[in-house]
Amino acid sequence: MANVIRHSLTAEELAALALSLAHLGAGPQSVTARRGLRHAFEHLDLDDDVIATTLTTLTTPLPTDVARRARAVANAITARLVIRIQYHDAAGRMTVRDVEPVTCLVHGEFWYLVGWCRMRRSIRAFRFDRILAVEPTDLPARAHLPQRYLPFQRRSRASRPSAA
């Protein structure tokens, strides 16, 4: 049996792997891949409810319609293209937004698209289950560093951008 060398994955690497797995469906390769992702989390303290829920969400296939939208988002991230989304927010309002996708992540039981919202002119996190449609565009998106825009993470004072 081959030796396996274990390395810690960065948050960006985990997000990319999880997004890739999200739209694989439920075939035999996806089952093996999700098991591998679970192994990547072995070093975490799963007594934490948020981490345990997040791990379950990461390793559960997305519904077919959500997976199709996730695939369109993943393609736009790779191609660095703006996407147009129809979004239904928590208050029930429907908007159409042009978004420069940066990354995708899971927090608790929800998948999120993190991107620069051109309508709000700021970084936003959009829940995948509230994205009703994703339309690719030919508009180039600016390069954004994912680690600067990951919500739900604790930041020390030293790592926060200073106000100039």
Residue pairs with C-beta under 8 A, 6 or more apart in sequence:
8 43
9 17
9 40
10 147
11 105
11 146
11 147
11 150
11 153
12 103
12 146
12 147
12 150
14 37
14 40
14 58
15 103
15 104
15 105
15 106
15 146
15 150
16 103
17 37
17 40
18 37
18 58
18 104
18 105
18 106
19 70
19 73
19 74
19 103
19 104
20 74
21 30
21 33
21 34
21 37
21 58
21 59
22 61
22 62
22 67
22 70
22 104
22 111
23 62
23 67
23 68
23 70
23 71
23 74
24 30
24 33
24 61
25 61
25 64
25 67
26 61
30 61
34 58
34 59
34 61
35 59
37 58
37 59
38 55
38 59
41 51
41 55
44 51
44 55
45 51
46 52
46 55
50 107
50 108
53 108
53 109
54 106
54 107
54 108
54 109
56 109
57 106
57 108
57 109
57 110
57 111
58 106
61 67
62 70
62 111
62 128
66 111
66 128
66 129
69 128
69 131
69 133
69 134
70 104
70 111
70 128
72 83
72 134
72 135
72 136
73 83
73 101
73 104
73 113
73 134
74 104
75 136
76 82
76 83
76 101
76 134
76 136
76 141
77 101
77 102
77 103
77 104
80 140
80 141
80 143
81 136
81 137
81 138
81 139
81 140
81 141
82 98
82 99
82 100
82 118
82 137
82 139
82 140
82 141
83 98
83 99
83 101
83 115
83 134
83 135
83 136
83 137
84 96
84 97
84 98
84 99
84 134
84 135
84 137
85 96
85 97
85 99
85 113
85 126
85 131
85 132
85 133
85 134
85 135
86 94
86 95
86 96
86 131
86 132
86 133
87 94
87 95
87 96
87 97
87 126
87 130
87 131
87 132
88 94
88 130
88 132
89 95
89 130
90 130
94 132
95 119
97 117
97 118
97 119
97 120
98 117
98 118
98 119
98 137
98 139
99 113
99 115
99 116
99 117
99 118
99 124
99 126
100 115
100 116
100 118
100 141
100 142
100 144
101 113
101 114
101 115
101 141
102 114
102 115
102 116
102 123
102 144
102 146
102 149
103 114
103 146
103 149
103 150
104 111
104 112
104 113
104 114
104 128
105 111
105 112
105 114
105 125
105 150
105 151
105 152
106 112
107 151
107 152
110 127
110 128
110 129
111 127
111 128
111 129
112 125
112 126
112 127
112 128
112 151
113 125
113 126
113 128
113 131
114 123
114 124
114 125
114 126
114 146
114 149
114 150
114 151
115 123
115 124
115 126
116 122
116 123
116 124
116 141
116 142
116 144
117 123
117 124
123 144
123 149
125 151
